[in-house]
Amino acid sequence: MSLSRRDFVRHGALLAASAAIPARLQATMRGGPGGVVSLSSPEARELAMRALDAARSAGAAHAEVRLSHLRRWDISECTGCGPGVTGIMQGGTNGTNTDVLAIGIRALVAGTWGFASSAILTPDEAARLGTEAARQARTTARAGMAPVDLVPAPVVEGRWTMPVERDPFAVTREEVLDTLNGTSYHSLRSWAGHNLQVVLLRLETVFASAAGSYVVQTRYGTEAKVWANVRPEHKGVQFAGQRPWGIANVLPLAGRGWEYLGRAPWYEMLERVREEQERYLALPEKPVDVGRYDVVVDAITAARLLSGTIGAATELDRAMGYEANAGGTTYLNDPVGMLGKEPVGTPDLNVTANRSLAGGMATVKWDDEGVAPEEFPLVKDGVLTDFQTTRESVPWIAEAYRRLNRPLRSHGCAGGATALDATQLQRPNLRLAPGRAALGFDEMIGRLANGVAVESAAMDLDFNVLNGMARLDQQFTSTRFYQVKRGKKVARLVPTGTAILFRAPELWKSVLALGGPESVRPFPVKTSKGEPAQETWHTAEAPPMLLRQMAVIDPTR
C-alpha cells in the first residue's frame, strides 16, 4: 500500500499528539492493557492518599476514594446468519474490547456530600478531584439539607479476589477462539444456524477512606447466550410465518472464571437449546383467551419477579422517596411503621439478601463504604423484616431498629458501577426460599387443570413498583407462554399478545406452591438506578412458582 506525503504528515501529527498524552490515559483510550497501572500497586495507594489529603485540606470532615479498572471482552460467533457474518467476529458492534480506568472521590463537608471523578489517573488529577469534591459539598450544604449521619464502621485493610480457577483475561486468545469455533462445526450438522455471544468481565477496585480503611478487590463475570435457528422443515413440521429463533442463557452471567465456559458441555447444551425450540414450535399457536388462570412461572421468571418487586421495594432510599425522580418509589412507603409488621406475602414466603453467594454478581468481601456485608432477611414468614441499607441510610429507620431491639449497622449495600459513578445503595444478591415438596416446573404444570405456564418472562413495572406485567422479553425473544389443559402443554400462546398482569402487593399473597430445593436456580438481573443512571448486576435465586388466579391479558388489544 502506498502512502502519500499528505497521509504521512497527517499520521505523523497524530503520533506526535499521542506522545503528549499520559501513558495511562493512552492505555485507556486504545483499550489495551499495556502501561495500565495495577490497582494492587503502591502507585494506586499513592493516588488514593493524594485525593484524601486534598479533600481534608479543603475542609472535608470525612472523605472516601474509589479507583476502578474495568476490562470487558465481548465476542460473537455466528453460523447461518447471512452472507459475510460466519465465524468469530471481533470489533464494531459484534465484538468489543473495553479497558477503562477511573478514580472518584466523595467528601463530606458540613454534613453534605460532594463528588468528583475522572478517567485520568495522575497524582495532580487525584488532588484536583479531592479539592473539587469538597468544594461541591460546601456549595450543596447551603441548600440546608438534612446532615448526613454515618453509622460507625470498623477500619479495614485487605485484599480479596473472587474465587475462580482461571482468570478469563489470562487465557490465551487461541484457547478462547478454539472453544467458540468448535460450536460452529457442531451446529452446522443439525441447525440452520446459530449465534453465540460471550461476555468476559474483570473489575478491579480500590476503596480508601480518611478513617484509614484501604481494600483492594477483584471481581469477575462470565456469560454465554445462544440463539438456535431450527430448520423449518424439521420432522415435516412447517412453521409458516414463525420466527424460528430460540434463545437460552446457556451460561447466565455469573461471578465465575474461564472454567465456567471452558469446561461447559457445549454440544449437549446447544442440542438442548435446539430440541427445546423444536418442541415449542411443534405445538399449535393460538391467541390467548383473556381471563384469570392459575399460572406456573419458571425459576427465571420467579427470579425477575423477586428482584423487580420485593428487591426494588426494600431499597431503603427508594422507600424514603429519594429515587422518586429517577427509579421511582415503592409501595413499602412507611419503613419505620411497616418494619416487622407489614404482611407482604403468604406465610411460606421467605426472602434473604446477601453479598456472599458463590458466583453472585453482587458478591464482594467489602462494600463501597468498606463495610463487610452480612446475610439478612428481608421477608420472614410473609412479613416485612428489613430493608437494604448503607452507613448513611440505616439511621433513617433507627426508631424501628430500637423497637425491634436490633443493632444499628449497615448491611453493606453501598456500591457504584465504577469509580466514575457516585456511591449509592445497590441491590445485593436475593434468594427466595424454596418449598419443602420436591416440585419442579413440569410437576407444577402437571397440577393444572386449565391454566397458563410461563418461561423467561420479562417485567414491566410502574413508577411506584406497584403494578406490573410479565410479558415477552423483547430484547432476547426468549419468553414462552403455554396453554395448559389437564396437566399438559397443548398450545403456545402468541408471545407478543400474551402477558400476566399483577399488583405487587397482591402478587406474593397469590403463591399456591413454591418449587422444592432442587428446583432453585440463580439468574443475573440488571438494574438501573440514580441520576445519571448506573447499571449494575446482582443475582436472584428462586424456584418455580404456582400462582393463584392471575389476570392473563392481551397487551396488544
C-alpha positions as CSV (number, residue, x, y, z in Angstrom):
1,M,0.0,0.0,0.0
2,S,1.4,3.4,-1.0
3,L,1.4,6.3,1.4
4,S,1.2,9.9,0.1
5,R,3.1,12.8,1.6
6,R,-0.2,14.3,2.9
7,D,-1.1,11.0,4.7
8,F,2.5,10.7,6.1
9,V,2.3,14.3,7.6
10,R,-1.2,13.6,9.0
11,H,-0.2,10.4,10.7
12,G,2.9,11.9,12.0
13,A,0.9,14.7,13.6
14,L,-1.3,12.2,15.3
15,L,1.7,10.3,16.6
16,A,3.2,13.5,18.0
17,A,-0.1,14.4,19.7
18,S,-0.4,10.9,21.3
19,A,3.1,11.3,22.7
20,A,1.9,14.2,24.8
21,I,-1.0,12.1,26.4
22,P,-0.2,10.4,29.7
23,A,0.6,6.7,29.3
24,R,-2.3,5.6,31.5
25,L,-4.8,7.6,29.5
26,Q,-3.3,6.3,26.3
27,A,-3.9,2.7,27.6
28,T,-7.5,3.5,28.4
29,M,-8.1,5.1,25.0
30,R,-6.7,2.3,23.0
31,G,-8.4,-0.4,25.0
32,G,-5.2,-2.4,25.7
33,P,-3.5,-3.5,29.0
34,G,-0.1,-2.1,28.2
35,G,1.1,0.6,30.6
36,V,-2.0,0.4,32.8
37,V,-1.3,0.8,36.5
38,S,-2.2,-2.1,38.6
39,L,-4.6,-1.2,41.4
40,S,-2.7,-3.6,43.7
41,S,0.4,-1.5,43.4
42,P,1.9,1.2,45.7
43,E,1.2,3.7,43.0
44,A,-2.5,3.2,43.3
45,R,-2.3,3.8,47.1
46,E,-0.4,7.0,46.5
47,L,-3.2,8.3,44.2
48,A,-5.8,7.5,46.8
49,M,-3.8,9.2,49.6
50,R,-3.3,12.3,47.4
51,A,-7.1,12.6,46.9
52,L,-7.9,12.1,50.5
53,D,-5.2,14.6,51.7
54,A,-6.6,17.2,49.2
55,A,-10.1,16.7,50.4
56,R,-9.2,17.1,54.1
57,S,-7.1,20.2,53.3
58,A,-10.2,21.6,51.6
59,G,-12.2,21.2,54.8
60,A,-13.7,17.7,54.5
61,A,-14.7,16.1,57.8
62,H,-14.7,12.7,56.0
63,A,-13.7,11.5,52.5
64,E,-13.7,8.3,50.6
65,V,-11.8,7.4,47.4
66,R,-12.6,4.6,44.9
67,L,-10.4,3.5,42.0
68,S,-11.6,1.0,39.4
69,H,-10.2,-0.8,36.4
70,L,-12.9,-2.5,34.2
71,R,-11.9,-4.9,31.5
72,R,-14.6,-6.4,29.2
73,W,-14.3,-8.6,26.1
74,D,-17.5,-9.2,24.0
75,I,-17.2,-12.0,21.4
76,S,-19.8,-13.0,18.9
77,E,-19.8,-16.2,16.8
78,C,-22.3,-16.9,14.2
79,T,-23.3,-19.5,11.6
80,G,-26.1,-19.2,9.1
81,C,-26.7,-15.6,9.9
82,G,-26.3,-14.4,6.4
83,P,-23.5,-13.5,4.0
84,G,-20.3,-12.2,5.5
85,V,-21.1,-12.9,9.1
86,T,-20.0,-16.5,9.6
87,G,-17.3,-17.2,12.1
88,I,-15.8,-15.3,15.1
89,M,-16.4,-11.6,14.9
90,Q,-14.5,-9.0,16.8
91,G,-14.6,-5.2,16.6
92,G,-17.5,-3.0,15.7
93,T,-20.9,-4.0,17.0
94,N,-20.3,-7.7,17.0
95,G,-17.3,-7.7,19.4
96,T,-15.5,-5.1,21.5
97,N,-12.7,-4.9,23.9
98,T,-13.2,-2.4,26.8
99,D,-10.4,-1.3,29.2
100,V,-11.3,1.6,31.4
101,L,-9.6,3.1,34.5
102,A,-11.3,5.6,36.8
103,I,-10.9,7.4,40.1
104,G,-13.7,9.0,42.1
105,I,-13.9,10.7,45.5
106,R,-16.7,11.9,47.7
107,A,-16.1,14.4,50.5
108,L,-18.3,15.3,53.5
109,V,-18.4,19.0,54.4
110,A,-20.9,20.5,56.8
111,G,-22.9,17.2,56.7
112,T,-23.3,17.2,52.9
113,W,-21.6,15.1,50.2
114,G,-19.7,16.3,47.2
115,F,-18.5,14.0,44.5
116,A,-16.0,14.3,41.6
117,S,-14.5,11.6,39.3
118,S,-12.2,11.3,36.3
119,A,-10.7,8.8,33.8
120,I,-7.3,10.3,34.3
121,L,-5.1,8.6,37.0
122,T,-2.3,11.0,37.9
123,P,-1.3,12.5,41.3
124,D,-2.3,16.0,40.2
125,E,-5.7,14.9,39.0
126,A,-6.3,13.0,42.2
127,A,-5.5,16.1,44.2
128,R,-7.8,18.2,42.0
129,L,-10.7,15.8,42.5
130,G,-10.3,15.9,46.3
131,T,-10.4,19.6,46.3
132,E,-13.4,19.7,43.8
133,A,-15.4,17.2,45.8
134,A,-15.0,19.3,49.0
135,R,-16.0,22.5,47.0
136,Q,-19.1,20.8,45.7
137,A,-20.1,19.7,49.2
138,R,-19.7,23.1,50.6
139,T,-21.8,24.6,47.9
140,T,-24.6,22.0,48.3
141,A,-24.6,22.5,52.1
142,R,-26.0,26.0,51.5
143,A,-29.3,24.4,50.4
144,G,-30.0,23.4,54.0
145,M,-30.4,19.7,53.5
146,A,-30.6,17.3,56.5
147,P,-27.0,16.5,57.5
148,V,-25.6,13.1,56.7
149,D,-25.2,10.8,59.7
150,L,-22.9,7.8,59.1
151,V,-23.2,4.9,61.5
152,P,-19.8,3.7,62.7
153,A,-17.9,1.1,60.8
154,P,-14.6,-0.7,61.7
155,V,-11.4,0.3,59.8
156,V,-10.5,-2.5,57.4
157,E,-7.5,-3.3,55.3
158,G,-7.0,-6.2,53.0
159,R,-7.2,-7.7,49.5
160,W,-9.8,-10.1,48.1
161,T,-10.2,-11.8,44.8
162,M,-13.4,-13.6,43.8
163,P,-12.5,-17.3,44.0
164,V,-12.2,-18.5,40.4
165,E,-9.9,-21.2,38.9
166,R,-8.8,-19.2,35.8
167,D,-8.8,-15.5,35.2
168,P,-10.6,-15.1,31.8
169,F,-8.0,-12.5,30.8
170,A,-5.1,-14.8,31.5
171,V,-6.4,-17.4,29.0
172,T,-4.8,-17.3,25.6
173,R,-6.8,-15.8,22.7
174,E,-6.3,-19.0,20.8
175,E,-8.0,-21.1,23.5
176,V,-10.9,-18.7,23.7
177,L,-11.5,-18.8,19.9
178,D,-10.9,-22.5,19.7
179,T,-13.6,-23.1,22.3
180,L,-16.1,-21.0,20.4
181,N,-15.2,-22.1,16.9
182,G,-15.9,-25.7,18.0
183,T,-19.6,-24.8,18.3
184,S,-19.8,-23.7,14.7
185,Y,-18.7,-27.1,13.3
186,H,-21.1,-28.9,15.6
187,S,-24.1,-26.6,14.8
188,L,-23.7,-26.9,11.0
189,R,-24.5,-30.5,11.2
190,S,-28.1,-30.1,12.6
191,W,-29.1,-26.4,12.6
192,A,-30.0,-23.9,10.0
193,G,-27.8,-21.5,12.0
194,H,-27.0,-20.2,15.5
195,N,-25.5,-17.2,17.1
196,L,-23.3,-17.4,20.2
197,Q,-22.4,-14.4,22.3
198,V,-19.9,-14.5,25.1
199,V,-19.0,-11.7,27.6
200,L,-15.9,-11.8,29.8
201,L,-15.6,-9.2,32.7
202,R,-13.0,-8.3,35.3
203,L,-13.5,-5.4,37.7
204,E,-10.6,-4.4,40.0
205,T,-11.4,-1.8,42.6
206,V,-9.8,0.1,45.5
207,F,-11.6,1.7,48.4
208,A,-9.8,4.0,50.7
209,S,-11.2,6.3,53.5
210,A,-10.0,9.1,55.6
211,A,-10.6,6.9,58.6
212,G,-7.8,4.6,57.5
213,S,-9.6,1.8,55.5
214,Y,-7.9,0.5,52.4
215,V,-9.1,-2.6,50.5
216,V,-8.4,-4.0,47.0
217,Q,-10.9,-6.3,45.4
218,T,-11.2,-8.2,42.1
219,R,-14.4,-9.5,40.7
220,Y,-15.3,-11.5,37.5
221,G,-18.2,-12.0,35.3
222,T,-18.7,-14.6,32.5
223,E,-21.7,-15.3,30.3
224,A,-22.8,-17.1,27.2
225,K,-26.0,-16.8,25.2
226,V,-27.1,-18.9,22.3
227,W,-29.7,-18.2,19.6
228,A,-30.7,-21.5,17.8
229,N,-32.2,-21.3,14.4
230,V,-34.0,-24.6,13.8
231,R,-34.6,-26.0,10.3
232,P,-38.2,-25.1,9.2
233,E,-38.7,-28.5,7.6
234,H,-37.6,-30.4,10.7
235,K,-39.7,-33.6,11.1
236,G,-42.1,-32.4,8.4
237,V,-43.5,-29.5,10.6
238,Q,-43.9,-26.3,8.7
239,F,-43.5,-23.1,10.7
240,A,-45.1,-20.7,8.3
241,G,-44.6,-17.1,9.4
242,Q,-42.9,-18.2,12.6
243,R,-39.5,-16.8,13.5
244,P,-37.6,-20.0,14.3
245,W,-35.0,-18.5,16.7
246,G,-34.9,-19.7,20.2
247,I,-32.6,-18.3,22.9
248,A,-31.2,-19.6,26.1
249,N,-28.8,-18.1,28.6
250,V,-27.0,-21.5,28.5
251,L,-24.4,-20.0,30.9
252,P,-26.1,-17.0,32.6
253,L,-23.9,-14.1,33.7
254,A,-22.2,-15.2,36.9
255,G,-19.2,-14.4,39.0
256,R,-17.1,-17.2,37.5
257,G,-13.8,-17.6,35.7
258,W,-12.9,-19.1,32.4
259,E,-13.6,-22.6,33.7
260,Y,-17.3,-21.7,33.6
261,L,-17.1,-21.6,29.8
262,G,-14.0,-23.8,29.2
263,R,-15.4,-26.9,30.9
264,A,-19.0,-26.4,29.8
265,P,-20.6,-29.3,27.9
266,W,-21.2,-27.1,24.8
267,Y,-22.5,-29.7,22.4
268,E,-25.1,-31.0,24.9
269,M,-26.2,-27.5,25.9
270,L,-26.6,-26.4,22.3
271,E,-28.5,-29.5,21.4
272,R,-30.8,-28.9,24.3
273,V,-31.5,-25.4,23.1
274,R,-32.4,-26.7,19.6
275,E,-34.5,-29.5,20.9
276,E,-36.4,-27.2,23.3
277,Q,-37.2,-24.8,20.5
278,E,-38.3,-27.6,18.2
279,R,-40.7,-28.9,20.8
280,Y,-42.1,-25.4,21.4
281,L,-42.6,-24.7,17.7
282,A,-44.2,-28.1,17.2
283,L,-47.2,-27.0,19.3
284,P,-50.1,-25.2,17.6
285,E,-50.1,-21.5,18.1
286,K,-53.2,-19.7,19.3
287,P,-54.2,-16.3,20.7
288,V,-54.8,-16.0,24.5
289,D,-58.3,-16.3,25.9
290,V,-58.3,-13.3,28.3
291,G,-59.2,-14.2,31.8
292,R,-58.0,-15.4,35.2
293,Y,-56.0,-18.6,35.4
294,D,-53.7,-20.4,37.8
295,V,-50.2,-19.7,36.4
296,V,-46.9,-21.6,36.7
297,V,-43.8,-19.5,36.2
298,D,-40.3,-20.9,35.8
299,A,-37.4,-20.1,38.0
300,I,-36.0,-17.3,35.8
301,T,-39.4,-15.5,35.8
302,A,-39.7,-16.0,39.5
303,A,-36.2,-14.5,40.0
304,R,-37.2,-11.5,37.9
305,L,-40.4,-11.1,39.8
306,L,-38.5,-11.3,43.1
307,S,-36.0,-8.7,42.1
308,G,-38.4,-6.3,40.4
309,T,-40.9,-6.2,43.3
310,I,-39.5,-7.1,46.7
311,G,-35.9,-6.5,45.7
312,A,-36.7,-3.0,44.4
313,A,-39.3,-2.2,47.1
314,T,-36.9,-2.9,50.0
315,E,-34.2,-0.5,48.8
316,L,-34.4,1.9,51.8
317,D,-33.5,5.1,49.8
318,R,-36.4,4.2,47.3
319,A,-38.8,3.6,50.2
320,M,-37.9,7.0,51.7
321,G,-38.6,8.8,48.4
322,Y,-35.0,9.6,47.3
323,E,-35.5,7.8,44.0
324,A,-38.8,9.4,43.2
325,N,-37.5,11.4,40.2
326,A,-35.4,8.6,38.9
327,G,-36.2,4.9,39.5
328,G,-39.5,5.5,41.3
329,T,-40.8,4.9,44.8
330,T,-42.3,1.8,46.4
331,Y,-45.5,0.5,48.0
332,L,-43.5,-0.1,51.2
333,N,-43.5,3.6,51.8
334,D,-43.6,3.7,55.6
335,P,-40.4,1.8,56.6
336,V,-40.5,2.7,60.3
337,G,-44.1,1.9,60.7
338,M,-44.1,-1.2,58.5
339,L,-40.9,-2.9,59.6
340,G,-41.7,-6.1,61.5
341,K,-45.5,-5.7,60.9
342,E,-46.4,-5.5,57.2
343,P,-47.6,-8.7,55.5
344,V,-46.2,-8.8,52.0
345,G,-46.9,-12.5,51.1
346,T,-48.1,-15.9,52.2
347,P,-46.7,-17.4,55.4
348,D,-44.4,-19.6,53.2
349,L,-42.6,-16.5,51.8
350,N,-39.1,-16.1,53.0
351,V,-36.6,-13.8,51.2
352,T,-33.0,-13.1,52.2
353,A,-30.3,-10.8,50.9
354,N,-26.6,-11.4,50.8
355,R,-23.3,-10.4,49.1
356,S,-21.6,-13.7,49.7
357,L,-23.3,-16.1,47.2
358,A,-20.8,-18.1,45.2
359,G,-20.9,-16.8,41.7
360,G,-23.2,-14.0,42.7
361,M,-22.9,-10.8,40.6
362,A,-23.2,-8.6,43.7
363,T,-20.8,-10.7,45.8
364,V,-17.9,-8.8,47.5
365,K,-15.9,-9.0,50.7
366,W,-16.4,-5.3,51.5
367,D,-18.9,-2.9,50.0
368,D,-18.0,0.6,48.7
369,E,-18.1,2.1,52.2
370,G,-15.6,-0.5,53.5
371,V,-18.3,-2.5,55.3
372,A,-18.2,-6.3,55.4
373,P,-21.8,-7.3,54.3
374,E,-23.9,-9.8,56.1
375,E,-26.7,-12.1,55.1
376,F,-30.0,-10.7,56.4
377,P,-33.8,-11.5,56.0
378,L,-36.0,-9.1,54.0
379,V,-39.2,-11.1,54.4
380,K,-39.7,-13.8,57.1
381,D,-42.9,-15.9,57.2
382,G,-44.5,-13.4,54.8
383,V,-43.8,-10.3,57.0
384,L,-41.5,-7.4,56.1
385,T,-38.5,-7.9,58.2
386,D,-35.8,-5.5,57.0
387,F,-34.5,-3.1,54.3
388,Q,-31.4,-2.9,52.3
389,T,-29.1,-0.3,54.0
390,T,-25.9,1.6,53.9
391,R,-23.9,3.6,56.5
392,E,-25.8,6.7,55.5
393,S,-29.3,5.2,55.2
394,V,-29.7,3.0,58.2
395,P,-30.1,5.9,60.7
396,W,-33.3,6.8,58.9
397,I,-35.0,3.8,60.5
398,A,-33.2,3.9,63.8
399,E,-36.6,4.1,65.6
400,A,-37.8,0.8,64.1
401,Y,-34.5,-0.9,64.9
402,R,-34.7,0.2,68.5
403,R,-38.3,-1.1,68.7
404,L,-37.1,-4.5,67.3
405,N,-34.0,-4.5,69.5
406,R,-31.6,-4.6,66.6
407,P,-28.1,-3.1,66.4
408,L,-27.8,-0.1,64.2
409,R,-25.4,-1.1,61.5
410,S,-25.2,-1.1,57.7
411,H,-26.0,-4.3,55.8
412,G,-23.2,-3.4,53.3
413,C,-25.3,-2.5,50.3
414,A,-23.3,0.6,49.2
415,G,-21.8,0.5,45.7
416,G,-21.2,2.1,42.3
417,A,-20.9,0.7,38.8
418,T,-17.3,2.1,38.5
419,A,-15.3,4.8,40.3
420,L,-16.8,7.3,37.7
421,D,-20.2,6.8,39.5
422,A,-21.2,8.1,42.9
423,T,-21.7,5.7,45.7
424,Q,-25.3,4.8,46.4
425,L,-27.4,1.9,47.7
426,Q,-27.2,-1.0,45.2
427,R,-29.3,-4.2,45.3
428,P,-27.5,-7.3,46.8
429,N,-28.0,-10.9,45.8
430,L,-31.5,-12.1,46.6
431,R,-32.8,-15.5,47.5
432,L,-36.4,-16.8,47.6
433,A,-36.5,-19.8,49.9
434,P,-38.0,-22.9,48.2
435,G,-40.9,-25.0,49.4
436,R,-40.4,-28.4,51.1
437,A,-42.0,-30.6,48.5
438,A,-39.9,-32.0,45.6
439,L,-41.7,-29.9,42.9
440,G,-40.2,-28.6,39.7
441,F,-41.6,-26.6,36.8
442,D,-43.0,-29.6,35.0
443,E,-44.5,-31.1,38.1
444,M,-46.4,-27.9,38.8
445,I,-47.7,-27.8,35.3
446,G,-49.0,-31.4,35.9
447,R,-51.2,-29.9,38.7
448,L,-53.0,-27.5,36.4
449,A,-56.4,-28.5,35.0
450,N,-56.8,-25.3,33.0
451,G,-54.0,-22.7,33.2
452,V,-51.0,-21.0,31.7
453,A,-47.3,-21.7,32.0
454,V,-44.6,-19.1,31.5
455,E,-40.9,-19.3,30.8
456,S,-38.4,-16.5,30.8
457,A,-40.8,-13.6,31.0
458,A,-39.5,-10.0,31.3
459,M,-41.0,-7.4,33.7
460,D,-42.7,-4.1,33.1
461,L,-43.2,-2.2,36.4
462,D,-44.8,1.1,37.1
463,F,-43.2,4.1,38.7
464,N,-44.1,3.0,42.2
465,V,-43.3,-0.7,41.9
466,L,-47.0,-1.3,42.4
467,N,-48.5,-2.5,39.2
468,G,-46.6,-4.9,36.9
469,M,-46.8,-7.1,33.9
470,A,-44.9,-10.2,32.9
471,R,-44.5,-10.1,29.2
472,L,-42.4,-11.0,26.2
473,D,-38.7,-10.4,26.7
474,Q,-38.3,-8.1,23.6
475,Q,-34.5,-7.9,24.0
476,F,-33.9,-11.6,23.9
477,T,-37.1,-13.0,22.4
478,S,-36.9,-15.8,24.9
479,T,-40.4,-15.7,26.6
480,R,-42.7,-18.7,26.0
481,F,-46.3,-18.8,27.1
482,Y,-48.2,-22.1,27.1
483,Q,-51.8,-23.0,27.3
484,V,-52.1,-25.9,29.8
485,K,-55.0,-28.4,29.8
486,R,-55.2,-31.4,32.2
487,G,-51.6,-31.1,33.2
488,K,-50.2,-30.9,29.6
489,K,-49.0,-28.1,27.4
490,V,-51.4,-28.1,24.5
491,A,-50.6,-24.9,22.7
492,R,-48.1,-22.0,22.5
493,L,-49.8,-18.7,23.1
494,V,-48.8,-15.8,20.8
495,P,-45.9,-14.2,22.8
496,T,-46.5,-10.6,21.7
497,G,-50.2,-11.0,22.5
498,T,-49.9,-12.5,26.0
499,A,-49.0,-11.1,29.4
500,I,-49.6,-11.7,33.1
501,L,-50.9,-8.5,34.8
502,F,-50.4,-8.1,38.6
503,R,-50.1,-5.7,41.5
504,A,-47.0,-6.3,43.6
505,P,-48.8,-6.0,47.0
506,E,-51.1,-8.9,46.0
507,L,-48.6,-11.0,43.8
508,W,-46.8,-12.7,46.7
509,K,-50.1,-13.3,48.5
510,S,-51.2,-15.4,45.5
511,V,-48.5,-18.0,45.8
512,L,-50.0,-21.5,46.0
513,A,-46.8,-23.5,45.8
514,L,-43.0,-23.0,45.6
515,G,-40.7,-25.4,43.9
516,G,-38.5,-27.6,46.0
517,P,-34.8,-27.1,46.9
518,E,-33.6,-28.9,43.8
519,S,-35.5,-26.5,41.5
520,V,-33.8,-23.3,42.8
521,R,-31.8,-21.6,40.0
522,P,-29.7,-18.4,40.1
523,F,-30.2,-15.8,37.4
524,P,-28.5,-12.4,36.8
525,V,-30.6,-9.3,37.0
526,K,-29.5,-5.9,35.7
527,T,-30.8,-2.8,37.5
528,S,-30.6,0.9,36.6
529,K,-30.7,3.4,39.4
530,G,-29.9,7.0,40.1
531,E,-29.5,10.2,38.0
532,P,-27.4,9.9,36.0
533,A,-28.3,6.2,35.9
534,Q,-25.9,3.5,37.0
535,E,-26.3,0.0,35.6
536,T,-25.3,-2.8,38.0
537,W,-25.9,-6.5,38.3
538,H,-26.9,-8.8,41.1
539,T,-28.0,-12.4,41.2
540,A,-31.5,-13.6,42.2
541,E,-32.1,-17.2,43.2
542,A,-35.7,-18.6,43.1
543,P,-37.7,-21.8,42.5
544,P,-40.6,-22.0,40.0
545,M,-43.9,-20.9,41.5
546,L,-47.6,-21.7,41.1
547,L,-49.7,-18.6,41.4
548,R,-53.5,-18.4,42.1
549,Q,-55.9,-16.9,39.6
550,M,-53.7,-14.3,37.8
551,A,-55.0,-11.9,35.2
552,V,-53.9,-13.1,31.7
553,I,-54.3,-10.4,29.1
554,D,-53.5,-9.5,25.5
555,P,-51.4,-6.3,25.8
556,T,-51.9,-5.6,22.1
557,R,-55.7,-5.1,22.4
